Amino acid sequence: AAAQPGHAAEPPALEPLPKLTIEADGVTLSGVSSGANIAQQVHVAHSSRISGVGLLAGSPYHCAGGGYPFNLIRTTNTCMDAPDLVPFLGPPDLQPSVQRTEEEARRGRIDDPAGLRDDRVWIFSGRSDEQVPASIAAVVRQYYERFGRANNVATVTDVDAGHAMVTEGFGNACATSKDPFINDCDFDAAGAILAHLYGPLKPPAQGGGRTVRFDQTAFDRDADDHGLASEGYLFVPDACADEAPCRLHVVFHGCQQSADAIGRDFVDQAGYNRWAAANRIAVLYPQAAPLRYRFLGIVPLPWPNPLGCWDWWGFTGSDFHVKSGAQIRAIDAMIVRLTGAASTP
């Protein structure tokens, strides 16, 4: 029924996250800013079943290091450029990321990085992005070349984009870095990512699927304490219905880009769904949320995650970058549910 005048339409009811028929080598990831960092963490932690990743404005694996909250200095002056807070001392060295990867693999806390060897990787750095400059993206490339094949890694650095998700025709002026951090650059980043990860694609299509709104707390009962929103989204192409074989791409928004912050602009306008509809790709959009501690249990403090970023510096725990990390564990549970795969310890 149509909404009554003066009343907002009721959002669709929450649905269970469905089980789909996902091809064994068809799970890939991408993300922007903090979403790029959590995408890389999930990729490295579960490289045995992830086939590739697209990273916009990301930093190298475990760049911030441990020791939260003291590592916030390194987070803001080496892994990114936050000139209003601290001088930029980056880019970060590659070797600590390599050493941490090898150490966590020996401890069994992530998959053997041999799983990265054949994966395809797409890296983007906007020319007007002053927050994560191209020098940091170059270290991300070096990381993947260290564990994988150089000819599988694509880097795009010639688009005059600010710190944002980049689209062909939606959002702010290309060089800006402001809410909702989606920029119209006449460049289809989503299409470029999916084509690099999956190979040649059919032309994009409008419609051809539906968006499921699902309960994220089913995958983490302590979501509120782990910087996770209570709801997430899944785009399911019509071609994926009735147990038809499909692929799965997981997309992570950046800080201040959750549905609670900007509505469904990222889910509907980042550019993935129209490619997914034409190419048998289900798209999962997990949602992060602000996490604020309360002083004396009453007064909310702007700490440790007021902007709804994904955790790449340790506010959810010292294991934030490995399989047991709260956010990685919840995302993996969603992937397991969708694919029917067995979870890995």
N, C-alpha and C positions, 0 to 999 in steps of 0.2 A: 504494500500500500504506500501511497505517496506520503511524505512527511507533512504534518499539519503546519500551517503558517505560524512562524514564530518559534518553531521547534526543530532542532537539528535532527536529521535522520539517524535512526539507531544504527550503530555499526553492525556488520554481520556477526552472527554468533561464532564463538570459538569452535573450531573443529579439531578432531584428533589429527596429528601429523600422520599422513597415510604411509603405507609401505608401497614403494614403487618397484618396478623391474629395472634396476640400474645396471648397466653394463659394467663388467669388472674393472675395466681401465677407464671408466668414464667419469670419475669424480675429480673435479678441479675446484680451485678457489680463486678469489680476487678480493681486493680491498683498497681503500684510500686512507692515507694518513694512519691513525691508530688502527684502522681496519686493515691496512696493508701489513702492519706489524703483527696483528693477531693471525692474519692469513698465513704469514710466513711461519709463525710459531706452530700453527696446526699442521702446516705442510711438513716442517722438519720433524715434529713429534710423530706424525703418522705417515711418513713418506712411503711406506710399503703399500698403501692403498690410495694415495693421492697422486694424480698423474701430472699435475702442473699448477702454476699459480701466476696471477697477474697482480702487480704491485704498483700503485700510484702513490708517490710521496712517502715511501717507506724507508726504514732504517735496517741495518744488518741484524741478524739473529742475536738476541740477548745483548743488544748494544748497550742498554742501560746498566747491565750488570746487576749484581745483587746488592743487599744492604739497604733496602728501602727503610726510611725515607731519605737517607743521606745520598743515595744514588740519583736523587732528583737533580742534583747539580750537573752530573754527567748527562742525564736525560736531556736537560735543556740547553747545555752549552756545547755538546759534542754530537749527540744523536739527532739533534735538530738545532735550529738557530732561533733563539728567543731573545733578541737584542734588548727588549724592554726589561728583561730580567738579569741576564748575564751576557758577557761577550762570547762570541762564537769561537770555540777552540778546536772545531772539527776540521775535516771529517774524521770519523773514528778509524782506528787501525783495524785491519782485517783479522789479524791473528787471534785476538781474544775471542772473536765469534767462532773461528775454526776450532780453537782449543776447547771452548765450552761445548760445541757440538760433539766433538770426539769424546770428551769426558762423559757427557750425559748418555751417549750411546754405550760406552763401556759399562756404565752403571745400570743400563737397561731402562732408563727413564724416557728415552726416545727410541725410535726405530734406527736401525743401522743406516747411516747416511748413504750407504750404497744404493738405497732406494731412491735417492735424488738423481742418480746418474743419467737416466734416460728421460727425466721430466723436462717439460717445456716451461719456460719462464719468460714473462713479459714485464718489462720495467719501464715506468714513465716518470719523467721529471719535467715539470713545467718551467719554461724559461723565466717566468715572473714569480715563481714560487720562492719566496725569501725564507720560508720556514724550514723547508727541507730542500736545500740546494742540490744541484747536479753532482757536486762532489760526494755527497752521501749516497746518491743512487749509484755512483760508480763503484762504491765499496760493496753495495748489494750485488751488483753484477759480478764482482770479483769473488764473492762468496759462492755464488752458484757455479761459476766456472771452476772453482776449487773442487767442488763435489760432483759436478755434472759435466756436460759437454758444451763447449763454448758456442757451437753452432745451433744449440737449442735455446739460447738466450737472446731475446730481442730487446733493444733499448730505444726508446723514443725520447728525444730531448729537444726537438725543433718546433714545439708548439708553444706559443706565447701565453701559457696558462698560469694562473695563480695557484694557490693552495686549495684544490677543489677536485671534485669529480668532473671529468671533462666529457661533454656531449656534443652531438652534431647540431642540436637546435633548441636546447632548453637551458634556462638559467641566466645567471649574471653575465656581464661582459667578461671576456675570456681572461683578462689579466688580473681580475679582482680576486680577493681572498676574504669573502664575507658571507654571512648567512644567505642562503642555505648551503653554501659551499658546493654548488653545482654550477658549472660554467658552460655557456654556449661558445664553443671554440671552433665550430665547423669541423670538428674532429670526433669521430665515433669511437671513443675508447673501449666501450663495451664490445662493439663489434670486432675491433682489432684484437682484443684479448681473446675472445671466444674463437676467432679464426686461427690465432696462433696456437692456442691450446688444443683445438680439435681438428684443425685442417680446414679445407674449403667448406664454406657454408652456403646453403640456399639463401636467396634474398630474404630480408626481414619481412614479417607479416604483422599487421595490426590485429588485435584480438587473438583468436585461436587458442584460448586458454582461460584459466580462472585463477584468482588469487585467494589462497586459503589463509585465514587468520587463525593461528594455533597458540596453545598454551605452552609457554616456555618453562613454566614451573614444573611441568611433567618431567623435565630433564634435569632440573636442579631445584630441589625443594627449598634451598636457601638462596634463591636467585637474588633476593633483595640485598643480601649481604655480599654478593659476588659481582655487583655491578651489571646485573642482567635484568632486562625488562621482563614483565610478566607475559608479554605476547610477542610472537614473531610472525613472519609471513613466508609463504611458499607460493611461487607461481608454477602452476601445473599446465603444460600444453595439452590441448585436446589429444594430440598424438601419443601422449603418455598414458592415456586411460586404458582400462581393460587389460592390464598387465603387459602392454606393449613395451618392448625394450626402449630404454631412454638413457640419457646421461644426466648427471647432477652437477650443477655449478653453485658454489656457496659464495655469497657476496657479503662483505662486511663494510658497513657504512663507517664514516669517520666521526670524530668528535662533533657534537651538536647537530648530528644528522639522523638521529633515531626518529621513528614515527611519532614519539611523544614530543619531540622538539619541532619537527617540520612537517608533520602529517605524513602522507604517503608519497611525497615528492621523490624521495630517493628510490623507494620501491617501484614506483610507476614510471619515473622519468629518467633514471640513470642510464637507460638504453638497453638493458639486457633482455627484457621480456619479449620484445618484437623479434629478436634473433632467436630466442629460445623457442618461441611458438612455431617457427618455421623449421627448426632443426632438432626437435626431440630432446630438448634440454630443460629439465626442471631447475628452477632457481630458488634456492633457499636464502632468505634474508633474516639472519638472526639479529636480535636487537639488544644493544647495550643500554644502560641507564645510569644516570647520576648516582653516585654513592656518597652520602654525607653522614659523617658521624654526628652524634648529638651530645653536646656538653651537658653533663648531669642528666642525660636521658631526655632532655627537653629542647635545648637550643640547637638547631641544626648549624653545623660548621661547614664552611666551603672547603671541605677536605674529606677524602683524598681524591675524589673524582667528580667535581661539580659539573663538568662538561659532558658527561656521558661517553667518555672515551673507552676503548677496549684496553685491557690491562697489558702493557708491555714494559712496565717498570716495577711491578710487584705489590700493588696495593691489595691484591687478593691473597697474597701469600708468597713465600719464597720460591714455590714451585710453579709460578705463573707461566713459565716457558716450556714445561714438560707435560707429559701425558696426564699426570695427576693434578695439574693446575685446574682450578675451579672452572674457569671459562672454557679451556680446552676440553675438559671432561664433558661439559654440557654440550658443546658443539659436536663432539664425537658421538655422543648419545643420539643427537638428532640425525647425524649421518647414518649411524647404525640402524636407526628406526626406518629411515627412508630406503636404505639399500638392502636391509635384511642381513647385513654382514654381522659377523661375530665381533664383539668388542675386543680390544686388545689390552693386556694388562699394562 
